[in-house]
Amino acid sequence: MTWNATLALDYTHQAGKTLAHFRHSGPLRILQSLYPEGDAICHNVIVHPPGGLVGGDTLELAFSAAPGTHGLVTTPGATRFYRSTGEPALQNTRLTLEAGARMEWLPLEAICYSGCLAENRLTMALAPGAELMGWDVTALGLPAAGQPFESGSFRQHIEMPGVWLERARLDASDKLLMDSPVGLAGRRCMATLFFVAGSKLERKRRELALDCAREVLQSHSLASSAGATSPDAQVVVVRVLSPVVEPAMALLRLVWQAWRKELWQLAPSTPRLWST
């Protein structure tokens, strides 16, 4: 039996407050909207009761933000891609921001169990004046639990149409990719943090984003396997390789909080759920 589900969430603006309206089919839900930072920023949590995807499962998520809204979206735990007997599992997420909207896309990591056939897709469409901070974190196997990623494959797709496109295919049998110094060098967590805008960032602001990120990176234990770049005038990216998830996620959170402060003049705000 496969679990196919869809979730659509729309952020709207009313009397200075960001409101969330959602529709769903299958086992995907949004928990109650929270406002720990005031009415302007709406915090939401995606819940997937089955707890993971197996071969043949498909999750379709579509989030939109109207002008003047600000939504922060996270998850209560990792997305888990379990072993497949032949069919791939797909999570497909589309984020659409209208002019002047902001969004923070902060799901916890995706874990690829040995034997999975998984694909994780993220597409972001931003109108001029819209901005988004988000991340994508992938863990291959559970090395700390003695469950390495020994078989299976994982496909990753991150795209801002016409601006930025990244595709990757990781096969557990490709030892050159998985273990060599020119590949993952035995590290089993890949993490990407991005700041994207619907129009070109001013050079001074783009350099500020890079400087903030590099200042955090240089004093971190993962400094030698992390870096910040700007592949396009609308995109700033931080990349991290780590043996396990926890230090990579901690590093991304530090950069994200620095970006929040410097680029949006917002105080660092960690979703309460991450501390429970």
C-alpha positions in Angstrom: 0.0 0.0 0.0 1.3 3.4 -0.9 0.8 6.7 0.9 0.1 9.5 -1.5 -0.6 12.9 -0.1 -0.9 16.6 -1.0 -0.7 19.7 1.0 -1.3 23.3 -0.1 -0.8 26.3 2.2 -1.5 29.9 1.2 -0.3 32.9 3.3 -2.5 36.0 3.1 -2.3 39.4 4.7 -5.1 40.9 6.8 -4.9 43.9 9.0 -1.1 43.6 9.6 -1.3 39.8 10.3 -0.1 36.9 8.2 -2.7 34.2 8.0 -2.3 30.6 6.9 -5.0 28.7 5.0 -4.3 25.1 4.0 -5.9 22.2 2.1 -4.8 18.6 2.2 -5.5 15.1 1.0 -4.0 12.0 2.5 -1.7 12.0 5.5 -0.3 15.6 5.5 -1.3 18.3 7.9 -0.4 21.7 9.2 -0.5 22.3 12.9 -2.0 25.4 14.5 -0.4 28.7 13.4 1.8 30.3 16.0 3.0 33.9 16.4 6.0 34.0 18.7 7.3 37.1 16.9 4.1 39.0 16.6 1.3 39.0 14.0 3.5 39.8 11.1 5.3 36.4 11.0 3.3 33.1 11.0 5.1 30.0 12.1 3.8 26.6 10.8 4.7 23.0 11.2 4.2 20.2 8.6 3.1 16.9 10.0 3.3 13.6 8.1 1.8 11.0 10.5 3.2 7.9 8.6 6.6 9.1 9.5 8.4 8.3 6.3 8.1 7.3 2.6 8.6 3.9 1.1 8.7 2.9 -2.6 5.8 4.3 -4.5 4.9 7.0 -2.0 4.5 10.6 -3.3 4.2 13.8 -1.3 3.2 17.0 -3.1 3.6 20.2 -1.2 2.7 23.7 -2.5 3.2 26.8 -0.5 2.4 30.3 -1.6 2.8 33.7 0.0 0.9 36.9 -0.9 2.4 40.4 -0.9 3.3 41.6 2.6 3.2 38.1 4.2 6.0 36.3 6.1 5.7 32.6 6.8 8.1 30.3 8.6 7.7 26.6 7.9 9.4 23.7 9.6 8.8 20.0 10.5 8.8 18.2 13.9 11.3 15.6 12.7 13.3 14.2 9.8 11.7 13.1 6.5 12.6 9.4 6.2 13.1 7.6 2.9 12.9 3.9 3.7 14.1 0.9 1.7 12.2 0.3 -1.6 11.5 -3.0 -3.3 11.6 -1.3 -6.8 9.5 1.8 -6.9 10.9 5.3 -6.2 9.6 7.5 -3.4 9.1 11.2 -4.2 8.8 14.4 -2.2 8.0 17.4 -4.4 7.8 20.9 -2.9 6.9 24.1 -4.7 7.3 27.5 -3.0 5.7 30.6 -4.7 6.2 34.1 -3.4 4.5 37.2 -4.7 6.1 40.6 -4.6 7.1 41.7 -1.2 6.6 38.4 0.5 9.1 36.6 2.7 9.4 32.9 3.6 11.6 30.8 5.7 11.7 27.1 4.6 13.4 25.2 7.4 12.5 21.5 7.4 14.6 19.1 9.4 16.8 16.7 7.5 15.9 14.0 5.0 17.3 10.6 6.0 18.0 8.1 3.2 18.0 4.6 4.6 20.0 1.9 2.9 18.1 0.4 0.0 16.0 3.5 -0.6 15.1 4.8 -4.1 14.3 8.4 -3.3 13.9 11.8 -4.9 13.6 15.1 -3.2 12.6 18.1 -5.3 12.4 21.7 -4.4 11.2 24.5 -6.8 11.1 28.1 -5.8 9.4 30.9 -7.8 9.8 34.4 -6.5 8.3 37.6 -7.9 10.5 40.8 -7.9 10.8 42.0 -4.3 10.2 38.6 -2.7 12.9 36.9 -0.6 13.3 33.5 0.9 15.7 31.9 3.3 15.8 28.1 3.3 17.8 25.0 3.6 18.1 21.4 2.4 19.8 18.8 4.5 20.3 15.2 3.5 21.7 12.4 5.7 22.8 9.1 4.0 22.2 6.2 6.3 22.4 6.3 10.1 26.2 5.9 10.7 25.9 6.6 14.5 23.4 3.8 14.8 25.5 1.3 12.7 23.2 1.6 9.7 25.4 2.8 6.8 24.1 3.7 3.4 25.2 0.6 1.6 22.7 0.3 -1.3 20.1 2.4 -3.1 20.1 5.9 -4.6 19.0 9.4 -3.9 18.2 12.1 -6.4 18.1 15.8 -5.4 16.7 18.7 -7.4 16.8 22.3 -6.2 15.6 25.0 -8.7 14.7 28.6 -9.0 13.6 28.6 -12.7 15.7 30.6 -15.0 18.1 31.6 -12.2 19.5 28.6 -10.3 19.4 24.8 -10.9 21.2 22.0 -9.0 20.8 18.3 -9.6 22.5 15.4 -8.0 22.3 11.7 -8.1 24.0 9.7 -5.3 24.3 5.9 -5.7 25.6 4.0 -2.7 27.6 1.7 -5.1 29.6 4.6 -6.5 32.6 4.4 -4.2 34.5 7.1 -6.0 31.7 9.6 -5.3 30.9 8.4 -1.8 34.4 7.9 -0.4 37.1 9.6 -2.5 38.6 13.1 -1.6 37.0 14.5 -4.8 33.6 13.3 -3.7 32.0 13.1 -0.3 35.2 11.8 1.3 33.3 9.4 3.5 31.1 12.1 4.9 27.4 11.2 5.0 25.6 14.5 5.5 25.2 17.2 2.8 23.7 20.5 3.8 22.8 23.6 1.8 21.5 26.9 3.1 20.3 29.6 0.6 19.1 33.1 0.5 17.2 33.8 -2.8 15.5 36.9 -4.1 13.0 37.6 -6.8 15.2 40.4 -8.2 18.9 41.1 -8.3 20.4 41.9 -4.9 22.4 45.1 -4.5 26.1 44.2 -4.5 26.6 45.6 -1.0 23.8 43.5 0.3 25.0 40.3 -1.4 28.5 40.9 -0.1 27.0 41.4 3.4 25.3 38.0 3.2 28.5 36.4 2.1 30.5 38.1 4.8 28.1 37.1 7.5 28.2 33.5 6.4 32.0 33.4 6.2 32.4 34.9 9.6 30.3 32.2 11.1 32.0 29.4 9.1 35.6 30.4 9.9 35.2 29.8 13.6 33.3 26.5 13.3 34.7 23.0 13.5 33.3 22.3 10.0 35.1 25.3 8.5 37.4 23.1 6.3 34.4 21.4 4.6 32.1 24.4 4.3 31.9 27.4 2.0 29.7 30.4 0.9 29.2 31.4 -2.7 27.0 33.5 -4.9 26.3 31.7 -8.2 23.9 34.4 -9.3 23.0 38.0 -8.3 19.8 36.6 -6.9 21.3 33.7 -4.9 23.7 33.3 -2.0 24.5 29.7 -1.0 26.3 28.0 2.0 27.3 24.4 1.5 28.5 22.0 4.2 29.7 18.4 4.3 29.7 16.6 7.6 30.1 13.1 9.0 26.7 13.4 10.7 23.7 15.7 10.7 23.9 17.5 14.1 27.0 19.7 13.5 25.9 20.6 10.0 22.5 21.6 11.1 23.9 23.6 14.0 26.1 25.5 11.6 23.2 26.3 9.2 21.2 27.6 12.1 24.0 30.0 13.1 24.3 31.4 9.6 20.5 31.6 9.2 20.2 33.6 12.4 23.0 36.0 11.3 21.2 36.5 7.9 18.0 37.2 9.7 19.6 39.9 11.8 21.7 41.6 9.1 19.4 41.2 6.0 16.0 41.4 7.5 16.7 43.2 10.8 14.9 40.5 12.7 16.0 39.0 16.0 17.1 35.4 16.0 14.1 33.2 16.5 14.4 29.4 17.0 11.1 27.5 16.6 10.1 26.2 20.0 9.5 22.8 18.4 13.3 22.3 17.8 13.9 22.4 21.6 11.3 19.8 22.6 
